[in-house]
């Protein structure tokens, strides 16, 4: 029923506001007139910063200047264009002047009306009194406040009781059940905007200005609206003409433009359009430019009379439009301000009433809410304190403070298959004694521990026997999630979680491969670690296998507590090309603790510096005539890599950074020893095969780069100093 009353009040208030239908102006830009006009009327807003024209322009000046000596038809078409331009300016520009002046005054009046009345005391008093219509919703404040007070009182009272028991842990003192004072409640509401939540979103000033309103056709500027020249009357709302400074700034880009005006004239149902459509053409005599000897010096030329009309219209329109706009601008400005003030006053009063209504509602809601909060808080505090105290005084309240996993061998690690127990600390914050058992979840074969006494208000440290085991096939270094569940009489099961690492006593930790590519050799070092605090239970062995199918074994022996040990393998017999090309030679190291295979690591024998390893392998193989096949294979690989290198090297790469190139590596390998005849022949063959690649260092103009000189000198050196 109250909602219906409010809806009726709001409807009456809305009907009391006139509602606007306005014209939409054509689009607009800057303009200025030749003479300033001083205006002293009802309008008292900001100065109209525009110059106006009061002197009418000369009649037919356009035609006299251009067509006075032309034909009668042409002069008539020009005069017709000037007449229609004047009429268009008077009705179109003049109509715009009436409207723009009215809107200038209207927007200022609307602004003044709103500003002067949006804090109207009488309207605010009416709005504040409207809260009587919302008693049902205000009652919600009491409910919310009471619920909040009870919840906070319960929480705070219970918290104080618990704090007394937790503070007395291990002190030997029994907490006092007496409640001397109750702390002052700190009220805080959970409702940010009561009106919006329980009544509805209040209407903003913008929304009020955007509300649809009634027809302004009775106002003079609209009742005399010239639809023939101005077009249909569009609609708008108050908000379109409400500005932060109250100033409506009209623009004129469309209606002062003669081309826009003629376009409008041609599209509108103007009574003189048939006369325009009847315009045809005329002929005039014009001189022939540069006539031939004996040829006619004049010729007849057709003239489009519609074109004469349009040109005269456009040129004359600019003379007339500013004058007629100026004559009409101030006609309706005072009336516009009066109407704007009237409507603005009603909007302002409505806004004042609405905002005061919201403010008063929220203030009353807060007062009622806090009063209800305060009325229940103390009793809730006392009741909750007493109930919680009694609960802690008569029941055990154990909590797991911490727990650790202990292994059966007590070497500081948990191994796969090993049995484990738990060391944990329990704090009993209740006054009652009890007993508890523990079980470990997440491990294999869990069993319940024996029962252990938990005295009231005491901390108890418990160490269980082995109550579970780790899976024997679990991966070394795996993490296992474990849950300790403690249960007993008088309390619910309590749980604590942690992650434990399961790891073998000794594990391999690294494999380091050091290749000696030129000799087809490698040194492989495998490092193992004892992870426990006692010596390894068995001897440690490392078995190394390579992808060529060979196997090697080394016995490290007993590894001391928390120590590392290594096994080193010296491998040989590999083809250097296998260490340079493809994936290299793979090696796998597997560690055994006694006969138990623990874990394995992988590595690769592969060159780390191919630019120097490949030439070095060639130099070593070429020295021995028995290795000529290998030398030729290495040479062919080197030729291909130098070829690719010449297509990728920077312009001055050989000169500035030779050390990282295959060509420089070949020179170093040549210089590193006295060459046997077999080696000299290989290097000469190498030089001959790469000589052709020097052309990569000559551009399309035949200009040689610094790389080419370096490359050619290197080839001659590889060829024993001889030309190629």
RATAZI-V539639 format. One record per run of one state. SS is the DSSP state (2 for helix, 1 for strand, 0 for the rest). FROM is the first residue (numbers start at 0). TO is the last residue. If there is no record, write none. Layout:
BEGIN
{{SS:FROM:TO} {SS:FROM:TO}}
END
This chain:
BEGIN
{{0:0:0} {2:1:14} {0:15:33} {1:34:34} {0:35:50} {1:51:51} {0:52:59} {2:60:66} {0:67:70} {2:71:116} {0:117:119} {2:120:166} {0:167:192} {2:193:197} {0:198:203} {2:204:209} {0:210:218} {2:219:222} {0:223:225} {2:226:229} {0:230:236} {2:237:240} {0:241:256} {2:257:266} {0:267:271} {2:272:276} {0:277:279} {1:280:286} {0:287:296} {1:297:303} {2:304:328} {0:329:331} {2:332:393} {0:394:396} {1:397:406} {0:407:412} {1:413:413} {0:414:417} {1:418:427} {0:428:432} {1:433:440} {0:441:442} {1:443:443} {0:444:450} {1:451:453} {0:454:456} {1:457:462} {0:463:466} {1:467:468} {0:469:476} {1:477:487} {0:488:489} {1:490:501} {0:502:504} {1:505:515} {2:516:518} {0:519:519} {1:520:529} {0:530:538} {1:539:545} {0:546:549} {1:550:556} {0:557:562} {1:563:570} {0:571:574} {2:575:579} {0:580:583} {1:584:592} {0:593:594} {1:595:604} {0:605:608} {2:609:621} {0:622:623} {2:624:647} {0:648:651} {2:652:655} {0:656:656} {2:657:659} {0:660:660} {2:661:670} {0:671:675} {2:676:696} {1:697:697} {0:698:702} {1:703:703} {0:704:704} {2:705:717} {0:718:723}}
END
